[in-house]
Amino acid sequence: MMVHTPGMIEDSGKRGNNMAERRQLFAEMRAQDLDRIRLSTYRTACKLRFVQKKCNLHLVDIWNVIEALRENALNSLDPNIELNVARLEAVLSTIFYQLNKRMPTTHQIHVEQSISLLLNFLLAAFDPEGHGKISVFAVKMALATLCGGKIMDKLRYIFSMISDSNGVMVYGRYDLFLREVLKLPTAVFEGPSFGYTEQSARSCFSQQKKVTLNAFLDTLMSDPPPQCLVWLPLLHRLANVENVFHPVECSYCHSESMMGFRYRCQQCHNYQLCQDCFWRGHASGSHSNQHQMKEYTSWKSPAKKLTNALSKSLSCASSREPLHPMFPDQPEKPLNLAHIVDTWPPRPVTSMNDTLFSHSVPSSGSPFITRSMLDSPNRLDEEHRLIARYAARLAAETSSSQPSQQRGASDISFTIDANKQQRQLIAELENKNREILQEIQRLRLEHEQASQPTPEKAQQNPTLLAELRLLRQRKDELEQRMSALQESRRELMVQLEGLMKLLKEEELKQGAPLPPPAP
């Protein structure tokens, strides 16, 4: 007779809930009818975009991911170490709770639901056997791939994970990256098209022996990218064009306008398709699915097209912009802060990956540090580290200007005084930081309280009530202005449609062919 302990029953209940939520996520994805998209690249990108938005990861960028990884000490762990479900859930909780702190009170997300959906998707992708463990490397690669933000920033972080201390890519780590990242298409049932093969890594950099950051970005951001990763840049293009409006009629479904991508046939005259019709292989008239189509991510009026053509013809320099800025081949070396802030408690040792990511996060003025200062009022460590880095750089410049063997007693005394002044400056800046962050927190609380006032609060604080009335009045004015603009736009569209109909009727009466609309 088998005895079930309460722990066993609880674990089995959790597994049952996880499986149910996992099935629900995939059922909702199937309900989108994405499997009817005939091209595997678009099909894969659309499925991953659905998962990304369903889990609210599109609201998180790579800097937020790095912040959450550091807060959970994953930056100092060996990439091969495996995390259990509880540790992984803690990382995801940090990501989404910090996200809600940055979001306006009117746009809060359902944190627990986002954590559960993403956790179950990651387990389905990287732990299909149900062992309850995922490697640190797989977690970092999955979050870096599925989060929002710029693809260049994400690729720079990925490169920091697969390169050595000299800033050169290690082929074995790149192969491991492909093994892990290609589990994402497999998780959305696109393994036959984008599953891992031993030839995948060699086919990407077959002609290059030494791959630096710039070469890595050139290859993965090129057009076309490596075949096994062709869905990755498309995933970002999908996000960029999601709300792009094209005032052009679809030649198949005859919708008066399009959103997202637009496709124009290179053989048929004036034949254009919306993204849904093109993805599902719809065709009409003499058009065939075998015809070459050109993809557009924006719409330009004839006047705008003419202006651009003239400016290009008159310009002597090339108008083509580089895919990315050029980065130094050698990553910046980390500064030793021990002699500057020796009174502080020691921090966890930074892993090689964070050292290499100095390509993206410079020693001073880093955008990641700035975001932490603005978005995470309770986290003072990053501000302190930034101040310490400034002080360390100043001390390094002072020490390098005079050889150590030539320093006398006066130089040593000057260095001690300088360090003392720097520590005093750091302390002053720390206090100022604390005051600013406390003020931000106080204003945030007042804003949240003001957004849902009660009669008691209003009677106790008439100033707050007056400010609230002004805010509401301003909000009403903005809404009225927006409504008026939308109404004007609708009127203009109606007038334009009427003029187009009159033009068509006039052309038909005269028997002349219609001029093709501008792509």
FENFENSUL-V56533 format. One record per pair of residues at least 4 apart in sequence whose C-alpha atoms are under 7 Angstrom apart, sorted by the first residue. I is the first residue (numbers start at 1). J is the second residue. D is the distance in Angstrom with one decimal. If there is no record, write none. Layout:
i=[I	I]
j=[J	J]
d=[D	D]
//
This chain:
i=[4	4	5	6	7	8	9	10	11	12	13	14	15	16	17	18	18	19	20	21	21	22	22	22	23	24	25	26	27	28	29	30	34	34	35	36	37	37	37	38	38	38	39	39	40	40	41	41	41	42	43	44	44	44	44	45	45	45	45	46	47	47	48	49	49	50	51	52	52	52	52	53	53	55	55	55	56	57	57	57	58	58	59	60	60	60	61	61	61	61	62	62	62	62	62	63	63	64	64	65	65	66	67	68	68	68	68	69	69	69	69	70	70	72	75	75	76	76	76	76	79	79	79	80	80	80	81	81	82	82	82	82	83	83	83	83	83	83	84	84	84	84	85	85	85	86	87	88	89	89	90	91	92	92	93	93	94	95	96	96	97	97	98	99	100	100	102	103	103	104	110	111	112	113	114	115	116	117	118	119	120	121	122	123	123	124	124	125	125	125	126	126	127	127	127	127	134	134	135	136	137	138	138	139	140	141	141	141	142	142	143	144	150	151	151	152	153	154	155	155	156	156	157	157	158	159	159	160	160	160	161	162	162	162	162	163	163	163	163	164	164	164	165	166	166	167	167	167	167	167	167	168	168	168	169	169	170	171	172	173	174	174	175	175	176	177	178	178	179	179	182	182	182	182	183	184	185	185	185	185	186	186	186	190	191	194	196	199	200	200	202	204	211	211	212	212	213	213	214	214	214	215	216	217	218	219	220	220	221	221	225	225	226	230	231	232	233	234	235	236	237	238	241	241	241	242	242	243	243	244	244	244	245	245	245	246	246	246	246	246	247	247	247	248	248	248	249	249	249	249	250	250	250	250	250	250	251	251	251	252	252	252	252	258	260	260	261	261	261	261	261	262	262	262	262	262	262	263	263	263	263	263	263	263	263	264	264	264	264	264	264	265	265	265	265	265	265	266	266	266	267	268	270	273	273	274	275	276	277	277	278	281	283	283	283	299	300	300	300	300	301	301	302	302	303	304	305	306	307	308	309	310	311	327	331	331	331	332	334	337	337	338	340	340	350	351	352	353	354	357	358	361	361	362	363	364	364	364	366	367	368	369	369	369	370	371	372	372	373	373	377	377	380	381	382	383	384	384	385	386	387	387	388	389	390	391	391	392	393	394	395	396	397	403	407	407	408	409	410	411	412	413	414	415	416	417	418	419	420	421	422	423	424	425	426	427	428	429	430	431	432	433	434	435	436	437	438	439	440	441	442	443	444	445	446	447	448	449	450	453	453	454	455	456	457	458	458	458	461	462	463	464	465	466	467	468	469	470	471	472	473	474	475	476	477	478	479	480	481	482	483	484	485	486	487	488	489	490	491	492	493	494	495	496	497	498	499	500	501	502	503	504	505	506	507	507	507	507	508]
j=[8	9	9	10	11	12	13	14	15	16	17	18	19	20	21	22	120	23	24	25	117	26	120	121	27	28	29	30	31	32	50	34	43	47	43	280	43	279	280	279	280	281	43	279	44	193	45	230	231	46	47	48	185	190	231	49	231	234	235	50	51	188	52	53	235	54	55	56	57	58	146	57	58	114	117	118	114	146	147	148	147	148	148	64	147	148	65	147	148	149	66	144	147	149	154	67	368	68	95	69	95	70	71	72	91	94	95	73	74	75	91	74	75	91	350	351	348	349	350	351	135	136	137	135	136	137	135	136	133	134	135	136	87	88	133	134	135	136	88	132	133	134	89	132	133	90	91	92	93	119	94	95	96	115	97	115	98	99	100	111	101	111	102	103	108	109	375	107	108	108	114	115	116	117	118	119	120	121	122	123	124	125	126	127	128	128	187	183	184	187	134	183	131	132	133	134	138	139	139	140	141	142	180	143	144	145	158	181	146	181	147	154	154	155	236	156	157	158	159	217	160	360	161	357	162	163	213	353	356	357	353	169	170	173	174	167	168	169	170	168	169	170	356	330	331	212	213	329	330	331	356	210	211	212	211	212	174	175	176	177	178	201	179	201	180	181	182	196	183	196	186	194	195	196	187	188	189	190	191	194	190	191	195	194	195	228	200	203	204	228	206	226	215	216	216	329	217	329	218	326	327	219	220	221	222	225	225	226	225	323	229	230	230	234	235	236	237	238	239	240	241	242	260	261	297	259	260	259	260	259	260	298	258	259	260	257	258	259	298	299	256	257	258	256	257	258	254	255	256	257	254	255	256	272	273	274	271	272	273	273	282	283	284	274	275	297	274	275	295	296	297	273	274	275	295	296	297	272	273	274	275	293	294	295	296	271	272	273	293	294	295	271	272	291	292	293	294	292	293	294	291	287	516	277	278	278	279	280	281	282	282	289	287	288	289	519	304	305	518	519	305	518	306	518	307	308	309	310	311	312	313	314	315	359	356	358	359	358	355	341	392	342	392	419	354	355	356	357	358	361	362	366	368	366	389	386	389	390	370	371	372	373	382	383	374	375	376	382	377	383	437	441	384	385	386	387	388	430	389	390	391	426	392	393	394	395	422	396	397	398	399	400	401	407	411	412	412	413	414	415	416	417	418	419	420	421	422	423	424	425	426	427	428	429	430	431	432	433	434	435	436	437	438	439	440	441	442	443	444	445	446	447	448	449	450	451	452	453	468	457	458	458	459	460	461	462	464	465	465	466	467	468	469	470	471	472	473	474	475	476	477	478	479	480	481	482	483	484	485	486	487	488	489	490	491	492	493	494	495	496	497	498	499	500	501	502	503	504	505	506	507	508	509	510	511	512	513	514	512]
d=[6.1	6.5	6.4	6.1	6.1	6.1	6.1	6.3	6.2	6.1	6.3	6.1	6.2	6.2	6.2	6.0	6.2	6.1	6.2	6.2	6.9	6.5	5.7	6.7	5.9	6.1	6.3	6.2	6.2	6.7	7.0	6.6	6.3	6.9	6.7	5.9	5.5	5.0	4.7	6.1	5.6	6.6	6.1	6.7	5.9	6.7	6.2	6.8	5.3	6.0	6.2	6.3	6.2	6.4	6.5	6.0	5.4	6.3	4.9	6.1	6.4	6.6	6.0	6.2	6.4	5.9	6.1	6.1	5.1	5.7	6.1	6.1	5.6	4.8	6.0	5.7	6.5	6.7	5.0	6.3	5.5	4.3	6.1	6.1	5.6	5.4	6.5	5.5	4.7	4.7	6.2	6.1	6.5	6.6	6.1	6.2	5.8	6.3	7.0	6.2	6.6	6.1	6.1	6.3	6.3	5.8	5.7	6.2	5.1	6.1	6.7	5.8	5.3	6.3	6.7	6.1	6.8	6.2	5.5	4.9	6.7	4.9	4.6	5.7	6.2	6.3	5.5	5.8	5.7	5.1	3.9	5.9	5.9	6.2	5.3	5.3	5.8	6.4	6.3	5.8	4.5	6.7	6.0	5.8	6.2	6.3	6.5	6.4	6.0	6.7	6.3	6.5	6.3	5.9	5.9	6.3	5.9	6.2	6.3	5.9	6.5	6.6	6.6	6.3	5.7	6.5	5.9	6.1	6.1	6.6	6.3	6.2	6.1	6.1	6.1	5.9	6.1	6.2	6.1	6.2	6.1	6.2	5.9	4.8	6.6	5.1	6.6	5.8	6.1	4.9	6.4	6.8	6.5	6.8	6.8	6.5	6.7	6.9	6.4	6.3	6.1	6.0	5.8	6.1	6.0	6.0	6.9	6.5	6.1	6.4	5.7	5.9	6.6	6.1	6.9	6.2	6.4	6.3	6.0	7.0	6.3	6.6	6.7	6.1	6.7	6.0	6.8	5.4	5.1	5.1	5.3	5.9	5.9	4.9	5.7	5.7	5.2	4.0	5.2	5.6	6.4	6.5	6.5	5.9	6.9	6.1	6.9	6.2	5.6	6.0	6.8	6.5	5.7	4.9	5.4	6.2	6.3	6.1	6.3	6.1	6.3	6.9	6.3	5.5	6.3	6.0	5.7	6.9	6.8	5.8	6.6	6.5	5.8	6.0	6.0	6.8	6.5	5.0	5.9	6.3	4.9	3.9	6.3	6.2	4.4	5.7	6.7	6.0	6.7	6.6	5.3	5.6	5.6	6.2	6.1	6.2	6.2	6.8	6.0	6.4	6.4	6.2	6.3	5.7	5.7	6.3	5.2	6.6	6.1	7.0	6.7	5.5	5.9	6.9	6.1	6.9	6.3	6.0	6.6	6.3	6.2	5.9	4.8	6.5	6.1	6.8	4.7	6.2	6.0	5.5	5.2	6.5	5.9	4.8	6.8	5.7	5.0	6.2	6.9	5.6	7.0	4.7	6.6	6.2	4.9	6.5	5.7	5.5	4.4	5.2	4.7	5.5	6.8	5.7	4.8	5.6	5.9	5.6	5.8	6.6	7.0	6.4	6.1	5.8	6.8	7.0	6.7	5.4	6.7	5.9	5.3	6.2	5.2	5.9	5.8	5.0	6.6	5.5	5.2	6.4	7.0	6.0	5.4	4.7	6.1	6.0	4.4	6.5	5.4	5.2	6.7	5.6	6.2	6.7	6.1	4.5	6.4	5.7	5.7	6.9	6.7	6.3	5.6	6.1	5.9	6.3	5.8	6.2	6.2	5.2	6.0	6.3	5.9	6.0	6.6	6.5	5.8	6.1	7.0	6.8	6.2	6.5	6.2	5.7	6.2	6.2	6.1	6.2	6.2	6.1	6.2	6.1	5.9	6.9	5.9	6.1	5.6	5.9	6.3	6.2	6.1	5.1	6.2	6.6	6.4	6.7	6.2	6.2	6.8	6.2	5.2	5.4	7.0	5.5	6.7	6.5	6.5	6.5	6.5	6.2	6.3	6.3	5.9	6.8	6.4	5.7	5.2	6.8	6.5	6.5	5.5	6.8	6.3	6.1	6.2	6.3	6.1	6.8	6.1	6.5	6.3	6.5	5.9	6.1	6.3	6.1	6.4	6.0	6.2	6.3	6.1	6.0	6.3	6.8	5.4	6.9	6.5	6.1	6.0	6.1	6.2	6.2	6.0	6.1	6.1	6.1	6.1	6.1	6.2	6.1	6.0	6.1	6.2	6.1	6.0	6.2	6.2	6.0	6.2	6.2	6.2	6.1	6.0	6.1	6.2	6.1	6.1	6.1	6.1	6.2	6.2	6.0	6.2	6.1	5.9	6.1	6.9	6.0	6.6	6.3	6.8	6.3	6.2	6.2	6.0	5.8	6.9	5.5	6.6	6.2	6.2	6.0	6.2	6.3	6.2	6.1	6.0	6.1	6.0	6.1	6.2	6.2	6.2	6.1	6.1	6.1	6.0	6.1	6.2	6.1	6.1	6.1	6.1	6.2	6.2	6.2	6.2	6.2	6.2	6.0	6.0	6.2	6.2	6.1	6.3	6.3	6.1	6.1	6.2	6.1	6.1	6.1	6.2	6.3	6.0	5.5	6.9	6.7	6.5]
//
